[in-house]
């Protein structure tokens, strides 16, 4: 059985090996915040290729459009550990790390406020729990709740890949990669394994291979 891994091909797709479960999720408003609802069923395979140029007619899978259209793409994201990139934001009952890599999925917004406001009010145990949820549900891994004794709070995820859709914003989002799946760039260098990251699939992010919300700017939609 092949190793669980995402390999980025030069100017081409993401090659996923190891039988990683694949699904589609819809970002859905719910009670002042957001939840995921199930999207269309997607075929499963031990190995599959996911489009990252945004031009495939077989989304989310690659159909070779990157070759026909002459897609050129360099991985430009800084490859340093999260803990070194992230800013530490301190609150009375909880701290939070923020590396500012945002996929604009909005899970940091809750009925009681956004993650930053909730950290400021984290002396209240109820709001502290809301702050943890706001940080932990960020699919890009931008935010991480940190206890006052320095423990990083992470949701428990098995390796999985979710194709995100955002009908509220009229766009198709990035690729939510869960559970510390190794990601290797076109040069053969691995990025730091993370429990939560979102990969670009519109082809327009300025921090490739990671999503920076450019799909909203360009109005990327992967289906008719």
Residue pairs with C-beta under 8 A, 6 or more apart in sequence:
1 18
1 19
1 46
2 17
2 18
2 19
2 46
2 47
3 17
3 18
3 182
4 17
4 18
4 19
4 20
4 159
4 181
4 182
5 16
5 17
5 18
5 181
5 182
5 183
5 184
6 14
6 15
6 16
6 177
6 181
6 182
6 183
6 184
6 199
7 14
7 15
7 17
7 184
8 14
8 15
8 52
8 75
8 183
8 184
8 185
8 186
8 209
9 15
9 186
10 186
11 66
11 71
11 72
11 73
11 186
12 52
12 62
12 66
12 67
12 71
13 49
13 50
13 51
13 52
13 53
13 62
13 66
14 49
14 50
14 52
14 175
14 199
14 209
15 47
15 48
15 49
16 22
16 47
16 48
16 49
16 50
16 161
17 46
17 47
18 46
18 159
19 44
19 45
19 46
20 159
20 160
20 161
20 181
21 44
21 158
21 159
21 160
21 161
22 42
22 43
22 44
22 48
22 60
22 160
22 161
22 162
22 163
23 38
23 39
23 41
23 42
23 160
23 161
23 162
23 163
24 38
24 39
24 40
24 41
24 42
24 60
24 162
24 163
24 164
24 165
25 36
25 37
25 38
25 39
25 162
25 163
25 164
25 165
25 176
26 36
26 37
26 38
26 39
26 164
26 165
26 166
26 167
27 34
27 36
27 105
27 106
27 164
27 165
27 166
27 167
27 168
27 173
28 34
28 35
28 36
28 37
28 168
29 168
31 111
32 110
32 111
32 112
33 107
33 109
33 110
33 111
34 105
34 106
34 107
34 109
36 162
39 163
39 165
42 60
42 163
48 61
49 61
49 62
50 60
50 61
50 62
50 161
50 163
50 175
50 201
51 58
51 59
51 60
51 61
51 62
51 63
51 65
51 66
51 201
52 66
52 73
52 199
52 200
52 201
52 203
52 208
52 209
53 65
53 66
53 69
53 71
53 73
53 203
54 201
54 202
54 203
54 204
54 220
54 222
55 65
55 66
55 69
55 71
55 203
56 62
56 63
56 65
56 222
57 63
57 65
59 163
59 172
59 222
59 223
60 163
60 175
60 201
60 222
65 71
71 203
73 203
73 208
74 208
75 185
75 186
75 187
75 208
75 209
76 206
76 207
76 208
77 101
77 191
77 207
77 208
77 209
77 210
78 85
78 207
79 185
79 189
79 191
79 192
80 192
81 192
82 97
82 99
82 141
82 144
82 192
82 194
83 97
85 99
86 97
86 98
86 99
86 144
87 97
87 98
87 99
87 100
88 95
88 96
88 97
88 146
89 95
89 96
89 97
89 98
89 116
89 119
90 119
91 119
91 120
91 121
91 122
91 123
91 131
92 120
92 121
92 122
92 123
93 122
93 123
93 124
93 125
93 128
93 148
94 119
94 122
94 128
94 131
94 132
94 145
94 146
94 147
94 148
95 119
95 145
95 146
95 147
95 148
96 115
96 116
96 119
96 131
96 135
96 143
96 144
96 145
96 146
97 143
97 144
97 146
97 152
98 116
98 142
98 143
99 141
99 142
100 142
101 140
101 141
101 142
101 207
101 210
101 212
102 140
102 142
102 212
102 213
103 139
103 140
103 142
103 173
103 174
103 198
103 210
103 211
103 212
103 213
104 169
104 173
104 213
104 216
105 138
105 139
105 140
105 164
105 166
105 173
105 198
107 134
107 137
107 138
107 139
108 114
108 115
108 116
108 134
108 135
108 137
108 138
108 142
108 143
109 115
109 134
110 118
110 130
110 133
110 134
112 118
112 127
112 130
113 121
113 127
113 130
114 134
115 131
115 134
115 135
115 138
115 143
118 127
118 128
118 130
118 131
118 134
119 131
121 127
121 131
122 128
122 131
131 145
132 145
132 153
134 143
135 143
135 144
135 145
135 153
136 143
136 144
136 145
136 153
136 154
136 155
137 155
138 196
139 162
139 164
139 176
139 196
139 197
139 198
140 196
140 197
140 198
140 210
140 211
141 194
141 195
141 196
141 197
141 198
144 152
144 153
144 154
145 152
145 153
146 152
146 153
147 153
154 195
154 196
155 195
155 196
157 178
157 179
157 195
157 196
158 178
158 179
159 178
159 179
159 180
159 181
160 178
160 179
161 175
161 176
161 177
161 178
161 181
162 175
162 176
162 178
163 175
163 176
163 201
164 172
164 173
164 174
164 175
164 176
164 198
165 172
165 173
165 222
166 172
166 173
166 215
166 216
169 216
170 219
170 221
171 215
171 216
171 219
171 220
171 221
172 201
172 202
172 215
172 220
172 221
172 222
172 223
173 198
173 211
173 215
174 198
174 199
174 200
174 201
174 202
174 211
174 215
175 198
175 199
175 200
175 201
175 211
176 196
176 197
176 198
177 183
177 194
177 196
177 197
177 198
177 199
178 195
178 196
179 195
180 193
180 194
180 195
181 193
182 190
182 193
183 190
183 191
183 193
183 197
183 199
183 209
184 190
184 191
185 191
185 209
191 209
197 210
198 210
198 211
199 209
199 210
199 211
200 207
200 208
200 209
200 210
200 211
200 212
200 214
200 215
201 211
201 215
201 222
202 214
202 215
202 218
202 220
204 214
204 215
204 217
204 218
204 220
205 211
205 212
205 214
206 212
206 214
214 220
